[in-house]
């Protein structure tokens, strides 16, 4: 507690005097001597409040940082340091003292009179880098920080502080009911959640007619230990429920332990009294109640939002009627860790004909039985445009031209579905977007469908492509999910990088949605609430329309969050253009980042320092890690190079915050590796690997692509190769175990025989193999086929097939596009 007294003496904070007449359940005193204090008061994160840090002197502010950093075990700061004018650096201090983020950053000092102090002498400007403090590398334009404001006080049981001085923090403190509890003191059960009660005594000794039956305490039969015997009055008994109110609860609650990959099943015996429903509570710890995750009328609930591999604790509370609600027993449950779960019918992807994009559905039956698949295309209003069935052979691939289906609907079979759409780019096809739904018989485990929609945009020269990218087939999402956006122009020219959050309602009824966009530090910058009709779509700018005070694009990295109680799709599509206008004639790259929940199990991403000298392309590879939780998340990143040399780094990320690091710089030129990301909190992190190829001869980016972080895969995974457009295909596999193993490969081109091969996987190794044109898998040009990878057991590998196209421009080779596809 002494450190807090010292700390708060350095910051200007208004103190509100305690009302001497405060009622017993909110006076901070254990009035009845039972070791418990006051009522339970929930205070959700972001409940307001602000505090100013620093007095305008950079050295005074530095003393605050040095003291707190040393106390928390973060080195790298000395008494000569001052702090860099930097959002993340200000944010970390606010997180330390229990606030969400910083604003009102000030660099102008009354003692020195200016910002941008270019000659700091022996001063060193330091910044928070996500792990600790480091010296700012941009010494030519140093700007120090002298004060800022911390805003949005975090609840006491979620702020990472030992507020009551008992040596325990947040969920480890027995006084914390859940993360929204605003006191680490143990709450008096007699007060419940009513801070206006005048007594901490039990209801049978508080002098109040609590059950409103006309009598209180000694005179209330509910307070007699023996029915009908007034002499058996027990002052410690309660509640007074003998007159009107009865205590009602559910019993025999049980939660399933890994019985379903899709959900945790919670069941209980119904209350023995009329109730209108039940609140279902879920917690990460057995000692806390947690948060309400659902309100239901039946005596069961399927928690589809539980993170695979994480253990949760459940209880229920009856609602409605005239009674005192009583909580059920608590039971733990979990979903098994997701090891590349099979897709269930229906599955979905999205098409888009804007910008003259071609859309091809690559449909793969990786099972051992033929499968009939019904393909239905919906426009953005949720109206059916066209539907047809295809017979898919086992272990084969079939490609469908979605643009052709849309054109057929507009011109012949269903013109009304194209009403209002316009052919803006004069491509002989209306510009629209919408949903592609696939239905098949998923009851037979020998039938398994995977695949994607691949998008290509031809440049005006008719020979090169703006981009090529793939959107994998997915099952629906529900609850709260996340995707990332980035509006920085990698060419540094101020060109627009449109990022569109694409949200589709997959239910047969209208659903409400909430979309929140957070900046890289985790502060919300945009919120939109809206409704969508059945199977309808709404696209929202995910950052590229944000402007600063000068009216310029506020370039940044963002996290998009969608919440709905229905089923939906959510993707953020990114387009890097060569123009500052809303649309451009040419683009450098495009790709789609599918939404997902934070992972509980470890995440794997490939990293590379690829040498592309022949293509005049200079690569840079960045890994982006995002905390999707509403509290601080910690974990570890383990980097491995081709020789399995390991470097591990602890990470700590604020709520909704991001950390980007240059992974390619860790590898020797021309080598591959992987990054493994582990979280200490369930459902915290999502991650992806971003690779940019800068042109070696001129300022500009040739292309870029994104690889999603993946959990361990099934023992049998499938993808495809495609040699159309002169594309090369490389299979990139990450071994996700420490033991060496052998993977069996098979490639079946359309109308051709199957090729088989085996490759050795070293423990935690990353391998790269040409998957279409080598001595093992040589196939013809302008064809495609299914590629299968089998390991001895589940959870031994994750992989991608990376397609790339090279062209000649002014007599030199350059990358036209690179589009990764997943093994599923």
Long-range contacts (C-beta under 8 A, 24 or more apart in sequence): 1-165, 3-71, 4-161, 6-67, 7-64, 7-67, 7-68, 7-97, 10-60, 10-63, 10-64, 11-51, 11-52, 11-53, 12-51, 12-52, 13-51, 23-195, 23-196, 23-197, 23-198, 24-191, 24-197, 24-198, 24-199, 24-200, 25-188, 25-191, 25-194, 25-195, 25-196, 25-197, 25-198, 25-199, 25-200, 26-195, 26-196, 30-188, 30-200, 31-199, 31-200, 32-188, 32-190, 32-199, 32-200, 32-201, 34-188, 34-200, 35-186, 36-185, 36-186, 36-187, 36-188, 36-189, 36-200, 37-183, 37-185, 37-186, 37-187, 37-188, 37-200, 38-183, 38-185, 38-187, 38-188, 38-191, 38-195, 38-200, 39-187, 39-188, 39-191, 39-192, 39-193, 39-194, 39-195, 39-197, 40-177, 40-181, 40-187, 40-191, 40-192, 40-193, 41-181, 41-182, 41-183, 41-193, 41-195, 42-155, 42-178, 42-180, 42-181, 42-182, 42-193, 43-155, 43-156, 43-180, 43-181, 43-182, 44-155, 44-180, 45-100, 45-152, 45-154, 45-155, 45-158, 45-179, 45-180, 45-630, 45-631, 45-655, 46-100, 46-152, 46-154, 47-152, 47-153, 47-155, 47-182, 48-152, 48-153, 49-99, 49-151, 49-152, 49-153, 50-99, 50-149, 50-150, 50-151, 50-152, 51-97, 51-99, 51-149, 51-150, 52-147, 52-148, 52-149, 52-150, 53-90, 53-93, 53-94, 53-97, 53-102, 53-147, 53-148, 53-149, 53-150, 54-106, 54-145, 54-146, 54-147, 54-148, 55-147, 56-106, 56-108, 56-109, 56-110, 56-111, 56-146, 56-147, 57-109, 57-110, 57-111, 57-146, 58-82, 58-83, 58-109, 58-112, 58-144, 58-145, 58-146, 61-145, 61-146, 61-147, 64-93, 65-93, 65-126, 65-133, 68-93, 68-96, 68-97, 69-133, 72-96, 74-132, 74-133, 75-132, 75-133, 76-126, 76-132, 76-133, 76-134, 77-126, 77-133, 78-124, 80-122, 80-123, 80-124, 81-123, 81-124, 81-125, 81-126, 81-133, 82-120, 82-123, 82-124, 82-125, 82-126, 82-144, 82-145, 83-125, 83-126, 83-127, 83-144, 83-145, 84-125, 84-126, 84-127, 84-136, 84-142, 84-143, 84-144, 84-145, 85-115, 85-143, 85-144, 85-145, 86-127, 86-128, 86-136, 86-145, 87-520, 87-521, 88-127, 88-128, 88-129, 88-130, 88-520, 88-521, 88-657, 89-126, 89-127, 89-128, 89-145, 90-145, 90-148, 91-128, 91-521, 91-522, 91-523, 91-654, 91-657, 92-128, 92-654, 93-150, 94-148, 94-150, 94-151, 95-160, 95-632, 95-654, 96-160, 97-150, 97-161, 98-153, 98-154, 98-156, 98-159, 98-160, 98-161, 99-150, 99-151, 99-152, 99-153, 99-154, 100-151, 100-152, 100-153, 100-154, 100-522, 100-523, 100-654, 100-655, 101-150, 101-151, 101-152, 101-521, 101-522, 101-523, 101-654, 102-148, 102-149, 102-150, 102-151, 103-148, 103-149, 103-151, 103-523, 104-148, 104-149, 105-145, 105-148, 106-145, 106-146, 106-147, 106-148, 107-143, 107-144, 107-145, 107-146, 108-146, 109-144, 109-146, 115-143, 115-144, 116-141, 116-142, 116-143, 117-142, 117-143, 117-144, 118-142, 120-144, 130-651, 130-652, 130-653, 130-659, 130-661, 131-649, 131-650, 131-651, 131-652, 154-631, 155-179, 155-180, 155-181, 155-182, 156-181, 156-182, 156-183, 156-184, 157-181, 157-182, 157-183, 157-184, 158-630, 158-631, 160-631, 160-632, 171-284, 171-285, 171-287, 171-288, 174-287, 176-288, 177-288, 177-289, 178-283, 178-288, 178-289, 178-290, 178-291, 179-291, 179-630, 179-631, 180-291, 190-238, 201-235, 202-235, 202-236, 202-237, 202-238, 202-239, 203-238, 203-239, 203-240, 204-233, 204-234, 204-235, 204-236, 204-237, 204-238, 204-239, 204-240, 205-235, 205-236, 209-240, 210-238, 210-239, 210-240, 211-239, 211-240, 211-241, 211-242, 211-243, 211-244, 211-245, 212-243, 212-244, 212-245, 213-240, 213-242, 213-243, 213-244, 214-243, 215-243, 216-240, 239-324, 241-324, 244-322, 245-322, 245-323, 245-324, 246-273, 246-323, 246-324, 247-323, 247-324, 247-325, 247-326, 248-272, 248-273, 248-275, 248-318, 248-321, 248-323, 248-324, 248-325, 248-326, 249-317, 249-318, 249-325, 249-326, 249-327, 249-328, 250-278, 250-299, 250-316, 250-317, 250-318, 250-328, 251-328, 251-329, 252-328, 252-329, 253-314, 253-315, 253-316, 253-328, 253-329, 253-330, 253-331, 254-331, 254-333, 255-312, 255-314, 255-331, 255-332, 255-333, 256-333, 257-332, 257-333, 257-334, 258-334, 258-335, 258-336, 260-335, 261-308, 261-335, 261-336, 261-338, 261-341, 262-302, 262-304, 262-335, 262-341, 262-344, 263-302, 263-303, 263-304, 263-306, 263-335, 264-302, 264-303, 264-306, 264-312, 264-314, 264-333, 264-334, 264-335, 265-300, 265-301, 265-302, 265-303, 265-333, 266-300, 266-301, 266-302, 266-303, 266-314, 266-316, 266-331, 266-333, 267-299, 267-300, 268-299, 268-300, 268-316, 268-328, 269-299, 270-299, 271-318, 273-318, 273-321, 273-323, 274-320, 274-321, 275-318, 275-319, 275-320, 275-321, 275-323, 276-319, 276-320, 276-321, 277-318, 277-319, 277-320, 278-316, 278-317, 278-318, 278-319, 279-316, 279-317, 279-319, 280-314, 280-316, 281-314, 281-315, 281-316, 281-317, 281-327, 282-306, 282-312, 282-313, 282-314, 283-312, 283-313, 283-314, 284-310, 284-312, 284-313, 284-681, 284-682, 285-313, 286-313, 286-330, 286-332, 288-313, 289-315, 289-327, 295-319, 303-333, 304-478, 304-479, 305-478, 305-479, 305-480, 305-597, 306-333, 306-334, 306-335, 307-335, 307-597, 307-598, 307-599, 307-600, 307-682, 307-683, 308-335, 308-336, 308-337, 308-338, 308-600, 308-601, 308-711, 309-334, 309-335, 309-336, 309-337, 309-338, 309-600, 309-601, 309-682, 310-334, 310-335, 310-600, 310-682, 310-683, 311-682, 337-600, 337-601, 337-711, 337-712, 338-601, 338-711, 339-711, 339-712, 339-713, 339-714, 339-794, 339-795, 340-711, 340-712, 340-713, 340-714, 340-717, 340-794, 340-824, 342-442, 342-445, 342-448, 343-442, 343-448, 343-449, 343-450, 343-473, 343-474, 343-475, 343-824, 344-442, 344-475, 345-438, 345-439, 345-440, 345-441, 345-442, 345-449, 346-437, 346-438, 346-439, 347-437, 347-438, 347-449, 347-473, 347-474, 347-475, 348-435, 348-436, 348-437, 348-438, 348-473, 348-474, 348-475, 348-476, 348-504, 348-506, 348-569, 349-435, 349-436, 349-452, 349-453, 349-471, 349-472, 349-473, 349-474, 350-433, 350-434, 350-435, 350-436, 350-453, 350-471, 350-502, 350-504, 350-537, 350-569, 350-571, 350-592, 351-377, 351-402, 351-403, 351-406, 351-433, 351-434, 351-435, 351-436, 351-453, 352-433, 352-455, 352-573, 353-403, 353-406, 353-427, 353-429, 353-430, 353-431, 353-432, 353-433, 354-424, 354-425, 354-431, 354-432, 354-433, 355-425, 355-457, 355-466, 355-575, 355-583, 355-587, 356-425, 356-427, 356-457, 356-458, 357-455, 357-456, 357-457, 358-401, 358-403, 358-455, 358-456, 358-457, 358-458, 359-401, 359-402, 359-403, 359-453, 359-454, 359-455, 360-399, 360-400, 360-401, 360-402, 360-453, 360-454, 360-456, 361-399, 361-400, 361-402, 361-436, 361-451, 361-452, 361-453, 362-397, 362-399, 362-451, 362-452, 362-453, 362-454, 362-470, 362-720, 362-722, 362-784, 363-390, 363-392, 363-397, 363-398, 363-399, 363-400, 363-438, 363-449, 363-451, 364-396, 364-397, 364-449, 364-450, 364-451, 364-718, 364-719, 364-720, 364-786, 365-392, 365-393, 365-394, 365-395, 365-396, 365-397, 365-447, 365-448, 365-449, 366-395, 366-448, 366-449, 366-450, 366-716, 366-718, 366-786, 366-788, 366-824, 367-394, 367-395, 367-444, 367-445, 367-446, 367-447, 367-448, 367-449, 368-394, 368-395, 368-446, 369-394, 369-444, 369-446, 369-447, 370-394, 371-440, 371-441, 371-447, 371-449, 372-440, 372-441, 373-438, 373-439, 373-440, 373-449, 374-438, 374-439, 374-440, 375-400, 375-405, 375-436, 375-437, 375-438, 376-436, 376-437, 376-438, 376-439, 377-402, 377-405, 377-406, 377-409, 377-434, 377-435, 377-436, 378-434, 378-435, 378-436, 378-437, 378-535, 379-417, 379-418, 379-421, 379-432, 379-434, 380-432, 380-433, 380-434, 380-536, 380-537, 381-533, 381-536, 382-435, 382-505, 382-532, 382-533, 382-534, 382-535, 382-536, 382-537, 383-416, 383-417, 384-414, 384-417, 385-409, 385-410, 385-414, 385-417, 385-418, 385-434, 386-413, 386-414, 386-417, 392-449, 395-748, 395-754, 395-786, 395-788, 396-748, 396-750, 396-786, 397-451, 397-720, 397-750, 397-784, 397-785, 397-786, 399-784, 402-436, 402-453, 403-429, 406-430, 406-432, 433-502, 433-537, 433-539, 434-504, 434-537, 435-504, 435-506, 435-535, 435-537, 435-569, 437-535, 438-473, 448-718, 449-473, 450-718, 450-719, 450-824, 451-720, 452-821, 452-822, 454-722, 454-819, 454-821, 455-590, 456-725, 457-587, 457-590, 459-586, 460-585, 460-586, 463-807, 464-807, 464-809, 464-816, 465-725, 465-805, 465-816, 465-817, 466-586, 466-587, 466-588, 466-590, 466-817, 467-575, 467-587, 467-588, 467-589, 467-590, 467-591, 467-703, 467-817, 467-819, 468-725, 468-803, 468-805, 468-817, 468-818, 468-819, 469-589, 469-590, 469-591, 469-592, 469-705, 469-817, 469-819, 470-592, 470-819, 470-820, 470-821, 471-571, 471-592, 471-594, 472-594, 472-821, 472-822, 472-824, 474-569, 474-594, 476-506, 476-567, 476-568, 476-569, 477-562, 477-567, 477-568, 477-569, 477-570, 477-595, 477-596, 478-564, 478-565, 478-566, 478-567, 478-568, 479-563, 479-564, 479-565, 479-597, 480-561, 480-562, 480-563, 480-597, 481-561, 481-562, 481-570, 481-595, 481-596, 481-597, 482-559, 482-560, 482-561, 482-562, 482-595, 482-596, 482-597, 482-598, 482-626, 482-628, 482-686, 483-559, 483-560, 483-570, 483-571, 483-572, 483-593, 483-594, 483-595, 483-596, 484-557, 484-558, 484-559, 484-560, 484-572, 484-593, 484-624, 484-626, 484-658, 484-686, 484-688, 485-517, 485-542, 485-543, 485-544, 485-557, 485-558, 485-559, 485-560, 485-572, 485-574, 485-593, 486-543, 486-556, 486-557, 486-558, 486-574, 486-690, 487-543, 487-544, 487-546, 487-553, 487-554, 487-555, 487-556, 487-557, 487-558, 488-555, 488-556, 488-557, 489-555, 489-576, 490-576, 490-588, 490-692, 490-694, 490-701, 490-704, 491-576, 491-588, 491-699, 491-700, 491-701, 492-699, 493-699, 494-552, 494-553, 494-580, 495-576, 495-577, 495-578, 495-579, 495-580, 495-584, 496-544, 496-553, 496-577, 496-579, 496-580, 496-581, 496-582, 496-584, 497-544, 497-555, 497-574, 497-575, 497-576, 497-577, 498-541, 498-544, 498-574, 498-575, 498-577, 498-582, 499-541, 499-542, 499-543, 499-544, 499-558, 499-572, 499-573, 499-574, 499-575, 500-539, 500-540, 500-541, 500-542, 500-572, 500-573, 501-539, 501-540, 501-541, 501-542, 501-560, 501-562, 501-570, 501-571, 501-572, 502-537, 502-539, 502-569, 502-570, 502-571, 502-572, 502-573, 503-532, 503-537, 503-538, 503-539, 503-540, 503-562, 503-568, 503-569, 503-570, 504-532, 504-535, 504-536, 504-537, 504-568, 504-569, 504-570, 505-532, 505-533, 505-534, 505-535, 505-536, 505-537, 505-564, 505-566, 505-567, 505-568, 506-535, 506-566, 506-567, 506-568, 506-569, 507-534, 507-566, 507-567, 507-568, 508-534, 508-535, 509-534, 509-566, 510-534, 511-564, 511-565, 511-566, 511-568, 512-564, 512-565, 513-538, 513-562, 513-563, 513-564, 513-568, 514-561, 514-562, 514-563, 514-564, 515-540, 515-560, 515-561, 515-562, 516-560, 516-561, 517-542, 517-543, 517-558, 517-559, 517-560, 517-561, 518-558, 518-559, 518-560, 518-561, 518-656, 518-657, 519-556, 519-557, 519-558, 520-556, 520-557, 520-558, 520-657, 520-658, 520-660, 521-654, 521-657, 522-559, 522-627, 522-653, 522-654, 522-655, 522-656, 522-657, 522-658, 523-656, 524-656, 525-558, 532-568, 542-572, 557-624, 557-658, 557-660, 559-626, 559-628, 559-656, 559-658, 560-595, 561-628, 561-656, 562-595, 569-595, 570-594, 570-595, 571-595, 574-706, 576-701, 576-704, 588-700, 588-701, 588-702, 588-703, 588-704, 589-701, 589-703, 589-704, 589-705, 589-817, 591-704, 591-705, 591-706, 591-819, 593-688, 593-706, 593-708, 594-708, 596-686, 596-708, 597-628, 597-683, 597-686, 598-627, 598-628, 598-629, 598-679, 598-683, 598-684, 598-685, 598-686, 599-679, 599-683, 599-684, 599-685, 599-686, 599-709, 599-711, 600-679, 600-682, 600-683, 601-711, 601-712, 602-676, 602-677, 602-678, 602-711, 602-712, 602-736, 603-676, 603-677, 603-678, 603-685, 603-686, 603-687, 603-709, 603-710, 603-711, 604-674, 604-675, 604-676, 604-677, 604-709, 604-710, 604-711, 604-712, 604-734, 604-736, 604-798, 605-674, 605-675, 605-677, 605-687, 605-688, 605-689, 605-707, 605-708, 605-709, 605-710, 606-672, 606-673, 606-674, 606-689, 606-707, 606-732, 606-734, 606-766, 606-800, 607-639, 607-663, 607-664, 607-666, 607-667, 607-672, 607-673, 607-674, 607-675, 607-689, 608-664, 608-667, 608-671, 608-672, 608-673, 608-691, 609-664, 609-665, 609-667, 609-668, 609-669, 609-670, 609-671, 610-670, 610-672, 610-691, 611-669, 611-670, 612-693, 612-815, 613-696, 614-813, 615-693, 615-702, 615-806, 615-813, 615-814, 615-815, 616-695, 616-696, 616-697, 616-702, 616-812, 616-813, 616-814, 617-693, 617-694, 617-695, 617-696, 617-702, 617-703, 617-814, 617-815, 618-693, 618-694, 618-695, 618-696, 619-664, 619-691, 619-692, 619-693, 619-694, 620-662, 620-664, 620-691, 620-692, 620-694, 621-662, 621-663, 621-664, 621-689, 621-690, 621-691, 622-660, 622-661, 622-662, 622-663, 622-664, 622-689, 622-690, 622-691, 622-692, 623-660, 623-661, 623-663, 623-675, 623-687, 623-688, 623-689, 623-690, 624-658, 624-659, 624-660, 624-687, 624-688, 624-689, 624-690, 625-651, 625-653, 625-658, 625-659, 625-660, 625-661, 625-677, 625-685, 625-686, 625-687, 626-653, 626-656, 626-657, 626-658, 626-685, 626-686, 626-687, 627-653, 627-654, 627-655, 627-656, 627-657, 627-658, 627-684, 627-685, 628-656, 628-683, 628-684, 628-685, 628-686, 629-655, 629-656, 629-681, 629-683, 629-684, 630-655, 630-656, 631-655, 631-681, 633-679, 633-680, 633-681, 633-684, 633-685, 634-679, 634-680, 634-681, 635-677, 635-678, 635-679, 635-680, 635-681, 635-684, 635-685, 636-677, 636-678, 637-661, 637-675, 637-676, 637-677, 637-678, 638-675, 638-676, 638-677, 638-678, 639-663, 639-666, 639-673, 639-674, 639-675, 640-673, 640-674, 640-675, 640-676, 640-764, 640-766, 641-666, 641-667, 641-668, 641-671, 641-672, 641-673, 642-667, 642-671, 642-672, 642-673, 642-765, 642-766, 644-762, 644-763, 644-764, 644-765, 653-684, 653-685, 663-689, 664-691, 672-732, 672-766, 672-767, 672-768, 673-766, 674-734, 674-764, 674-766, 676-736, 677-709, 685-709, 691-818, 693-815, 693-818, 695-814, 697-812, 702-814, 702-815, 702-816, 703-815, 703-816, 703-817, 703-818, 704-818, 705-802, 705-818, 705-819, 705-820, 706-820, 707-800, 707-820, 708-822, 710-798, 710-822, 711-798, 712-736, 712-794, 712-795, 712-796, 712-797, 712-798, 713-794, 713-795, 713-796, 713-797, 713-798, 713-799, 713-823, 713-824, 714-794, 715-790, 715-791, 715-792, 715-793, 715-794, 715-795, 715-796, 716-788, 716-789, 716-790, 717-788, 717-789, 717-790, 717-797, 717-799, 717-823, 717-824, 718-786, 718-787, 718-788, 718-789, 718-823, 718-824, 719-786, 719-787, 719-789, 719-799, 719-800, 719-801, 719-821, 719-822, 719-823, 719-824, 720-784, 720-785, 720-786, 720-787, 720-801, 720-821, 721-747, 721-749, 721-771, 721-772, 721-777, 721-779, 721-784, 721-785, 721-787, 721-801, 721-803, 722-783, 722-784, 722-803, 723-772, 723-773, 723-779, 723-780, 723-781, 723-782, 723-783, 723-784, 724-781, 724-782, 724-783, 724-784, 725-805, 726-781, 726-805, 726-806, 727-803, 727-804, 727-805, 728-770, 728-772, 728-773, 728-803, 728-804, 728-805, 728-806, 729-770, 729-771, 729-772, 729-773, 729-801, 729-802, 729-803, 730-768, 730-769, 730-770, 730-771, 730-801, 730-802, 730-804, 731-767, 731-768, 731-769, 731-770, 731-771, 731-787, 731-789, 731-799, 731-800, 731-801, 732-766, 732-767, 732-768, 732-799, 732-800, 732-801, 732-802, 733-759, 733-761, 733-766, 733-767, 733-769, 733-789, 733-797, 733-798, 733-799, 734-765, 734-766, 734-797, 734-798, 734-799, 735-761, 735-762, 735-763, 735-764, 735-765, 735-766, 735-767, 735-796, 735-797, 736-764, 736-795, 736-796, 736-797, 736-798, 737-763, 737-764, 737-795, 737-796, 738-763, 738-764, 739-763, 740-765, 741-791, 741-792, 741-796, 742-792, 743-789, 743-790, 743-791, 743-797, 744-789, 744-790, 744-791, 745-776, 745-777, 745-787, 745-788, 745-789, 745-790, 746-787, 746-788, 746-790, 747-771, 747-772, 747-777, 747-779, 747-785, 747-786, 747-787, 747-788, 748-785, 748-786, 748-788, 749-779, 749-780, 749-783, 749-784, 749-785, 750-783, 750-784, 750-785, 752-779, 752-780, 752-783, 752-785, 755-779, 761-791, 761-796, 761-797, 771-801, 787-823, 789-823, 798-823, 799-823
